[in-house]
Amino acid sequence: MKKILVTGGAGFIGSSLVDELIKDKDNVITIIDDLSMGKRENIPNSEKISFYEKSVCDYKFMEELLINEKFEYIYHLAAVASVADSIERPSYTHKVNLESTLNILETIRENDLPITKLLFSSSAAVYGNDPALPKKETSLIKPMTPYAIDKFSSEQFVLRYGELYDIQTVAVRFFNVYGPKQNPKSPYSGVLSILKDSIDKDRSFKVFGDGEQYRDFIFINDVVGAIIHLAVSPKCVHEVYNVGTGKKTSLNAVIKNFQKILNSNISIEYVESRTGDIKYSYAEIDKLLSTGFKPVYSISQGLKVYLK
Ligand code: UD1
């Protein structure tokens, strides 16, 4: 039996990871989620899943859980994922996005917990809006928001702390992840979830700017595949990996793809660019490829599954 902890396991990426992990009959999964963004209905029904509606900032609870359960794998995905929220509440989001990570590391070290791998989810936001492209793991780091600052600090804590105290850790920088279960509620949700929601609700979709901005959109199945691969590969340790496709797609091209797949016209309104948005972003993924993992979904393949 493999004991696995997924923090943020009721959220978009966390619950999609759990959907995959549960397919292996040897896995027993514990989920921590305070349901601030995640949803209970995202969690599959299985006697091999234990769910605790708790915050990762409940240190007493977290310590007891880690000490009692002695997890083999920890996927630390819980976070305040909204950049806008981090700008509104930097102190609160710092606790969730950074201090919770340090607490997990300290608990592992102080109690000599025998974990096989701790994976931390960071973000392409750490690169900020420096124009050099594609973004490599060695590119300039220029976090522009409390969210990005905390993601970078947490990621570095996880990696360097792992080296210092001999704890097996790895970190990933997600590019623009999309797929079922992504919550479209906030105006700062992933653009593809907002686009899909507008279509479902028969509303027009607002493009900020001319639509020629491009991103590295990666389908959730590839993200889940990448993080499991990095967690179980003993050689992938104390390193950070971009998790993207290495391909760029403009918003206009995505909209065309949606129209083609759905065989319908989408009502689009072009409005002013959003302040603070970056125009272009995409990843270089040579480092990820060198580990033996290759994303398999092109944007049109991913969208076909997403829109099915
Ligand atoms: C993403 C992250 C953000 C992070 C940034 C840095 C998400 C949801 N956001 O932002 O937290 O700081 O990377 O790498 O992962 N757009 C529209 N209409 C909409 C919504 C968005 O035209 O209704 C446009 C945006 O202006 C932007 C593009 O779509 O140009 C993508 O937006 P978004 O999904 O928010 O992602 P990022 O801007 O890449």
Residues whose N, C-alpha, C, O or C-beta is under 5 A from the ligand:
A	BS01	UD1	A81 V83 A124 A125 P187 Y188 S189 G190 V191 I194 K206 V207 F208 Q213 R274 D277 I278
